[in-house]
Amino acid sequence: MKGSELFVKCLENEGVKYIFGIPGEETLDLMESLSRSDIEFIVVRHEQSAAFMADVCGRLTGRPGVCLPTLGPGATNLMTGVADAHLDRAPLVAITGQGSLDRAYKESHQFLDVAGMFSRITSWNATVTAANQIPELIGKAFDIATDVPGAAHIELPEDVSTQETDALPLEKKEYSHSCSFDEKELHKAIELISGATKPLIIAGNGVIRENASLELEQFVDAANIGVVTTFMGKGAIPADNDHFIGSMGMSEKDYIICGLNAADVVIAIGFDSVEYSPDHWNMDHSKSIIHVQNRHPEIETSYIPECALLGTLKTTLRAMTSAVTPQEFPDHYRNIKASMEDELLRYKDDPTFPVKPQRILWEVRKKLDREDILVSDVGAHKLWIGRLYLALAPNTVLMSNGLASMGFGLPAGIAACLIHPEKKVVTIAGDAGILMNIQDLETAVRLNCDLVIIIFDDASYGLIEWESNTKFGESFGTSFKNPDFVGLANSFGAKGIRINSADGLGDALQSAFKEGGVWLIDVPVDYSENMKLTTILEGKYCTV
């Protein structure tokens, strides 16, 4: 068989269901082979969207999502989404086309060192130089992307696609991942917890990636210790669990950091420094840290663990649950949780227009079931979602946080609809972020997605304006004019609506979920709440 046919058979062998991409001249043989496969090729309207979709496919399934552009500009367009998956620890395999190997040594049309570029944003990458290498290279890419997890990359030159080969896909075997911690480290960790006066747990992205939320909740309930999640860890423990305090990821003046400042022992479970630097919550380097993770800690001045329980989180948390004794739950943490809840409840019926971000999040939470999915693009709205939205199950809040790339929201929402058509999916984006990949509104309509997109409309780069006003008392270069979002949505075949009252959002959501299809809801937002929050936190820091 020719190389492209073997390549597709190897992808089938890995259980690939979808490939997101845009065809190109150098990938024509691969596309022709895909046309005879059960793998569904999802044509997108920009390569960045393809990578974001593969990213979210990997998050929701636990198996690498796959994206496929051509060489040159197709590959460079893909890079932001691949980097996003890599920093958010989402399993992804990027496959890029390339010109024939006999062009590699000379200046050639659209020929770039793609493998060299991708080496900086992946855990592993390789160029296929002979068709018989394909089974081993694909197997390695998928294994590395899954185990780290993160992004891997394979470059397939067009002449290798046409090479004849007798090679076959490798036999696929599943292996147990039950590597265990050191018993001495477990004993030390339990001693630290028992001797603590205000222990606190940070639950990070790793808990969700390892599907260890149930084990986390069992440990938390047995230990009677408060839990703070990172933004990426939202849903690792249900927000209605009595031990959940809130989510960290915003200001060092936030209530949650106030709680962390009071903690003498921090149990970091599945925590990754890329989510939120320890410099923000261990500024004086005084805390005893227990590192619970499947890999060694990233040592820095503010993150030097007293002990490290290295192993799969499920196994480790079960052992910790068996060994721990209940601790005293400080009133200080209860007060912090109450303060966070009050921020949301205070505005749940707020009638003012434009609509306050707190009211918008309340309406969304009210309309979604526990397992339904909220996707956040990047902007000021992400901070409001991260702080206040109550996630009740893992993988029900999806966002770009490691790279924090605008443009994530729409393609991520499309992927969530594909993987979980039985769930309601809402994407929240700013009026800047939504336009960065708006062309894939056509993709959502073509795929018959049931997807609701809410735009926080303030005609500015709201987060940068917020930060600029906080730092300088004014902002510059952040304002712009918006298109007619309703007309734009309708032109793509979606349903566009602009609300004109605070109560209108709930009604629009009700209609969208009842009728199905792709809806874009334009919501004028009152972002004066941004600076109000800054003022409140500056004035009330650590008084709760």
C-alpha positions in Angstrom: 0.0 0.0 0.0 1.1 3.6 -0.4 2.3 5.7 2.6 -0.9 7.8 2.9 -3.0 4.6 3.2 -0.8 3.2 5.9 -0.9 6.5 7.7 -4.7 6.5 7.8 -4.8 2.8 8.9 -2.5 3.7 11.8 -4.8 6.6 12.8 -7.8 4.2 12.7 -5.7 1.9 14.9 -5.4 4.7 17.4 -9.1 5.0 17.6 -9.3 8.4 15.9 -12.9 9.5 15.1 -12.4 13.0 13.9 -9.7 15.0 12.1 -10.1 18.8 12.0 -8.4 20.6 9.2 -8.1 22.3 5.8 -6.9 20.3 2.7 -3.9 21.4 0.7 -1.9 20.4 -2.3 0.7 18.6 -0.3 -1.9 16.6 1.6 -4.0 15.5 -1.4 -2.8 11.8 -1.2 -3.6 11.7 2.5 -7.0 13.3 1.9 -7.8 10.7 -0.8 -6.9 7.9 1.6 -9.1 9.5 4.3 -12.0 9.6 1.9 -12.2 5.8 2.2 -11.9 5.8 6.0 -14.5 5.8 8.7 -12.6 8.7 10.2 -14.7 11.9 9.8 -12.8 14.8 8.3 -14.2 18.1 9.7 -13.5 20.9 7.2 -12.9 24.2 9.1 -12.5 27.8 7.9 -9.2 28.5 9.6 -6.4 26.2 10.8 -6.3 27.8 14.2 -9.9 26.6 14.7 -8.8 23.1 13.7 -6.2 23.0 16.5 -8.6 24.4 19.1 -11.2 21.8 18.1 -8.6 19.0 18.4 -7.5 20.5 21.8 -11.0 20.2 23.2 -11.6 16.8 21.6 -8.6 15.6 23.6 -9.8 17.2 26.8 -13.2 15.6 26.6 -12.2 12.1 25.5 -8.8 11.7 27.1 -7.4 10.6 23.7 -5.5 12.9 21.4 -7.5 15.1 19.2 -6.1 15.3 15.6 -5.7 18.3 13.3 -4.4 18.5 9.8 -3.3 21.5 7.8 -1.0 21.7 4.8 2.5 23.0 4.7 3.8 26.6 5.1 1.0 29.1 6.0 -1.4 26.2 6.9 1.1 25.0 9.5 1.9 28.5 10.9 -1.8 29.2 11.2 -2.1 26.0 13.3 0.6 26.9 15.8 -1.4 29.0 18.3 -4.0 26.2 18.8 -1.2 23.6 19.2 0.6 25.8 21.7 -2.7 26.2 23.6 -3.2 22.5 23.9 0.4 22.0 25.0 0.2 24.5 27.8 -3.2 23.4 28.9 -2.0 19.8 29.0 -4.6 18.6 26.4 -3.6 15.6 24.3 -3.3 16.5 20.7 -1.5 15.2 17.6 -0.9 17.7 14.8 -0.2 16.4 11.4 1.3 18.8 8.9 1.9 18.4 5.2 5.2 19.2 3.7 6.9 19.4 0.3 8.9 16.5 -1.1 12.1 15.7 0.7 14.2 16.6 -2.3 13.1 20.2 -1.7 14.4 20.4 1.9 17.9 21.5 1.1 17.0 24.5 -1.1 14.9 27.6 -1.1 11.4 26.4 -2.2 7.8 27.7 -2.5 6.0 27.6 0.9 8.8 25.4 2.3 9.6 26.2 5.9 11.3 24.4 8.8 7.9 23.4 10.2 9.3 20.6 12.4 11.8 23.1 13.9 9.0 25.6 14.7 6.7 22.9 16.2 9.6 21.6 18.3 9.1 24.6 20.6 5.4 24.0 21.2 5.2 20.2 21.5 6.5 17.5 23.7 7.8 15.6 20.7 7.8 15.9 16.9 9.3 14.1 13.9 9.4 14.2 10.1 8.5 11.0 8.3 11.4 10.3 5.9 10.3 6.8 4.7 6.8 5.2 4.6 7.9 2.2 6.7 8.5 4.6 9.7 4.8 5.6 9.8 3.5 2.9 12.3 6.2 3.6 14.9 6.0 7.4 14.6 2.3 7.5 14.9 2.3 5.2 17.8 4.9 7.2 19.6 3.1 10.5 18.9 -0.1 9.2 20.4 1.6 7.7 23.4 3.5 10.8 24.2 0.6 13.1 23.7 -1.5 11.0 26.0 1.1 10.3 28.8 2.4 13.9 29.3 -0.3 15.0 28.3 0.1 17.7 25.6 0.9 18.2 22.0 2.9 16.0 19.6 3.6 16.7 15.9 4.3 14.6 12.8 5.3 16.1 9.5 4.4 14.1 6.4 6.2 15.1 3.1 4.1 14.6 0.0 6.6 12.1 -1.6 6.5 9.9 1.4 2.7 9.8 1.1 3.1 8.1 -2.3 5.8 5.7 -1.4 4.9 2.0 -1.5 5.4 0.0 1.7 4.7 -3.4 3.2 4.5 -2.1 6.7 1.4 -2.6 8.8 -0.1 -0.8 11.8 1.4 -2.0 15.1 -0.7 -4.1 17.5 -2.3 -1.8 20.0 -2.1 -2.8 23.6 -3.5 -1.0 26.7 -1.3 -0.9 29.8 -2.2 -0.2 33.4 -1.2 3.2 34.8 -1.0 2.5 38.5 2.5 3.7 39.4 2.6 4.2 43.1 4.0 6.7 45.5 6.6 6.2 48.2 5.0 5.1 51.5 7.5 7.2 53.5 6.2 10.3 51.6 2.6 9.3 52.4 3.5 9.1 56.1 5.2 12.4 56.0 2.3 14.0 54.2 -0.3 12.7 56.7 1.9 14.0 59.6 2.0 17.5 58.0 -1.7 17.5 57.5 -2.3 16.3 61.1 -0.1 19.0 62.5 -1.6 21.9 60.4 -3.8 24.5 61.9 -5.2 25.8 58.5 -4.5 23.2 55.8 -5.9 24.0 52.4 -6.1 22.0 49.1 -5.4 23.4 45.7 -7.0 21.2 43.0 -5.6 21.8 39.5 -6.1 20.8 36.0 -4.4 17.4 36.6 -7.3 16.1 38.6 -9.6 16.5 35.6 -7.0 15.2 33.1 -6.6 12.0 35.2 -10.3 11.6 35.8 -9.7 11.6 39.6 -12.6 14.0 40.7 -14.4 11.3 42.6 -11.3 10.3 44.5 -10.6 14.0 45.3 -14.0 14.5 46.7 -13.7 11.4 48.8 -10.4 12.6 50.2 -11.7 16.1 50.9 -14.8 14.8 52.7 -12.7 12.4 54.8 -10.1 15.0 55.7 -12.6 17.9 56.2 -10.3 20.3 54.4 -11.2 23.2 52.3 -10.6 23.2 48.5 -9.6 25.9 46.2 -9.5 25.1 42.5 -7.6 26.8 39.7 -9.6 28.1 36.8 -8.6 25.1 34.8 -9.5 22.9 37.7 -13.1 24.1 38.0 -15.4 21.2 38.5 -12.7 19.0 39.9 -14.9 19.1 43.0 -18.5 20.2 42.7 -19.1 23.8 43.7 -22.0 22.7 46.0 -19.7 20.5 48.0 -19.4 22.0 51.5 -15.6 22.0 51.4 -15.4 24.0 48.1 -14.3 27.6 48.8 -13.7 29.1 45.4 -11.4 29.3 42.4 -8.1 31.2 42.2 -6.6 32.8 39.1 -7.3 36.5 39.3 -5.8 39.2 41.6 -3.4 38.7 44.6 -6.0 40.8 46.4 -8.8 38.4 45.8 -10.6 36.6 48.7 -9.3 33.2 47.6 -5.7 34.4 47.9 -6.5 35.8 51.3 -7.5 32.3 52.3 -4.3 30.8 50.9 -2.3 33.4 52.7 -3.7 32.1 56.0 -2.9 28.4 55.2 0.1 26.9 56.8 0.0 23.6 54.8 -1.0 23.5 51.1 -1.9 20.2 49.5 -1.4 20.8 45.8 -3.2 18.1 43.9 -2.8 17.9 40.2 -1.5 21.5 40.3 0.5 22.9 37.4 2.4 26.2 37.8 1.4 27.3 34.3 -2.2 27.6 35.7 -1.4 30.2 38.3 2.1 30.9 39.6 2.9 30.0 43.2 4.4 33.5 43.4 0.8 34.7 43.8 -0.1 32.5 46.7 3.1 31.7 48.5 4.8 35.1 48.3 6.7 34.8 51.6 7.7 31.2 50.8 6.5 30.1 54.3 4.0 27.4 53.4 4.6 23.7 53.8 3.6 22.2 50.4 2.5 18.6 49.7 2.9 17.9 46.0 0.4 15.3 44.8 1.0 14.7 41.1 2.0 12.1 38.5 5.3 13.8 37.8 8.0 15.6 39.7 7.4 19.2 40.9 8.7 22.2 39.0 10.9 23.6 41.7 11.0 27.3 42.1 11.5 29.7 45.1 7.8 29.7 45.9 7.2 26.0 45.2 9.6 23.7 47.1 7.4 20.9 48.5 8.1 19.3 51.8 7.1 16.0 50.3 6.0 14.7 47.0 3.5 11.9 46.4 4.4 10.9 42.8 1.9 8.5 41.1 -1.4 8.3 39.5 -3.9 10.5 41.3 -6.6 7.9 41.7 -4.2 5.5 43.5 -2.6 8.3 45.6 -5.8 9.9 46.7 -7.4 6.6 47.7 -4.4 5.9 50.0 -4.5 9.4 51.4 -8.3 9.0 52.1 -7.6 5.8 54.1 -4.8 7.3 56.1 -6.1 10.8 56.9 -8.1 11.9 60.0 -10.7 14.7 59.9 -9.3 18.2 60.5 -10.9 21.3 62.0 -12.5 23.4 59.2 -11.7 27.0 60.1 -14.4 29.7 60.1 -12.1 31.9 58.1 -12.6 29.6 55.1 -16.3 29.5 55.5 -16.4 33.4 55.5 -14.4 33.5 52.3 -16.8 31.1 50.6 -19.8 33.1 51.8 -18.2 36.3 50.4 -17.8 34.7 47.0 -21.3 33.4 47.0 -22.7 36.8 48.0 -21.1 38.4 45.0 -23.1 36.2 42.7 -26.4 36.1 44.6 -26.5 39.9 45.1 -26.9 40.4 41.4 -29.0 37.5 40.3 -32.1 39.6 39.8 -30.3 42.9 39.0 -32.5 44.7 36.5 -30.0 47.2 35.1 -29.1 47.4 31.5 -26.5 47.0 30.0 -26.3 43.7 32.0 -23.9 43.1 34.8 -21.6 40.2 34.3 -22.7 38.6 37.5 -26.3 38.6 36.3 -25.3 37.0 33.0 -23.5 34.2 34.8 -26.4 33.6 37.1 -28.8 33.2 34.1 -26.4 30.8 32.4 -25.9 28.7 35.5 -29.7 28.6 36.1 -30.4 27.3 32.6 -27.7 24.6 32.5 -27.8 21.2 34.1 -24.9 19.8 36.2 -23.3 18.0 33.3 -23.8 20.7 30.6 -20.8 22.6 29.3 -19.8 26.2 29.5 -16.9 27.3 27.2 -15.1 30.5 27.9 -13.1 32.5 25.4 -10.3 34.8 26.7 -11.1 38.3 28.0 -12.5 40.1 31.1 -15.5 37.7 31.0 -13.1 34.8 31.6 -12.1 36.3 35.0 -15.7 36.6 35.9 -16.4 33.0 34.9 -13.3 31.8 36.7 -14.2 33.6 39.9 -17.9 33.2 40.1 -19.3 30.5 37.8 -20.3 27.4 39.9 -19.0 24.3 38.1 -20.7 21.2 39.3 -18.8 18.5 37.4 -15.4 18.0 35.8 -15.0 19.1 32.2 -18.0 21.4 32.3 -16.0 24.6 32.1 -13.6 24.7 29.2 -11.2 27.6 28.8 -7.8 28.5 27.4 -5.6 29.4 30.4 -2.0 28.3 30.0 -1.6 30.2 26.7 -4.8 32.2 27.2 -5.5 32.6 23.5 -8.4 34.7 22.3 -10.4 33.0 19.6 -10.7 29.7 21.5 -14.4 29.9 22.4 -16.3 29.3 19.2 -14.2 26.3 17.9 -14.0 24.9 21.4 -17.8 25.0 21.6 -18.2 23.2 18.2 -15.9 20.4 19.4 -17.9 20.1 22.7 -21.1 19.7 20.7 -19.5 17.0 18.5 -18.2 15.0 21.5 -21.3 15.5 23.7 -24.4 16.1 21.5 -26.5 15.1 24.4 -25.5 18.1 26.5 -26.3 21.8 26.3 -23.2 23.8 25.3 -22.8 27.5 25.8 -19.8 29.6 24.6 -19.2 32.9 26.2 -16.9 35.3 24.3 -16.0 38.9 24.2 -16.8 41.0 21.1 -13.1 40.9 20.3 -12.4 37.2 20.8 -15.5 36.1 18.9 -14.4 37.8 15.7 -11.0 36.1 15.8 -12.6 32.9 14.5 -16.1 34.0 13.6 -15.7 32.3 10.1 -16.2 29.0 11.8 -19.8 29.9 12.6 -20.4 28.4 9.2 -18.7 25.2 10.4 -21.1 25.1 13.4 -24.1 25.6 11.2 -22.9 23.0 8.6 -22.4 20.4 11.4 -25.9 21.1 12.7 -24.5 21.9 16.2 -26.8 22.9 19.0 -24.6 25.7 20.3 -25.4 29.0 22.0 -22.8 31.8 21.8 -23.2 34.7 24.2 -21.2 37.8 23.3 -20.2 40.2 26.1 -20.5 43.4 24.0 -18.6 46.4 25.3 -16.9 47.6 22.1 -13.4 47.3 23.6 -10.6 44.9 24.6 -12.2 44.9 28.1 -9.6 43.0 30.0 -6.7 45.2 28.8 -8.8 48.3 29.5 -9.4 47.0 33.0 -5.8 46.3 33.6 -4.7 49.7 32.1 -7.2 51.6 34.2 -6.0 49.7 37.3 -2.4 50.5 36.6 -2.5 54.0 35.1 -6.0 55.3 35.8 -6.8 55.4 32.1 -6.7 53.3 29.0 -5.4 53.7 25.5 -5.8 51.8 22.2 -8.6 49.5 23.5 -11.8 50.7 21.9 -13.3 49.8 18.5 -16.6 49.5 16.7 -18.6 46.3 16.3 -20.5 44.9 13.3 -24.2 44.1 13.4 -23.8 40.7 15.3 -27.4 39.8 14.6 -27.0 40.3 10.9 -23.6 38.6 10.9 -25.0 35.5 12.6 -28.0 35.4 10.2 -25.7 35.6 7.2 -24.0 32.4 8.3 -27.4 30.6 8.7 -27.3 30.9 12.5 -30.0 32.7 14.6 -28.9 36.1 15.8 -30.6 38.1 18.6 -29.6 41.2 20.6 -31.2 41.6 24.0 -32.4 44.9 25.3 -33.1 44.1 28.9 -31.6 42.1 31.7 -34.5 39.7 31.7 -34.1 39.2 28.0 -31.1 36.9 28.3 -33.1 34.2 30.2 -35.8 34.3 27.6 -33.3 34.1 24.8 -31.6 31.1 26.4 -34.9 29.4 26.9 -35.8 29.8 23.2 -32.3 28.7 22.0 -32.4 25.5 24.0 -36.0 24.7 22.9 -35.4 25.3 19.2 -31.9 24.0 18.9 -29.4 25.0 16.3 -26.7 27.7 16.4 -27.7 30.8 18.3 -25.6 34.0 18.8 -26.9 36.2 21.6 -25.5 39.7 21.7 -25.5 41.0 25.3 -24.5 44.6 26.0 -22.5 44.2 29.2 -21.8 46.7 32.0 -18.1 46.4 32.5 -18.0 49.3 35.0 -18.2 46.3 37.3 -14.6 45.5 36.5 -13.2 48.5 38.3 -15.8 48.3 41.0 -14.5 44.8 41.8 -10.9 46.1 41.8 -11.9 48.8 44.3 -13.8 46.4 46.5 -10.9 44.0 46.7 -8.4 46.7 47.4 -10.6 47.9 50.3 -11.7 44.6 51.8 -8.6 42.5 51.3 -8.3 39.9 54.1 -11.1 41.4 56.2 -13.3 38.3 55.6 
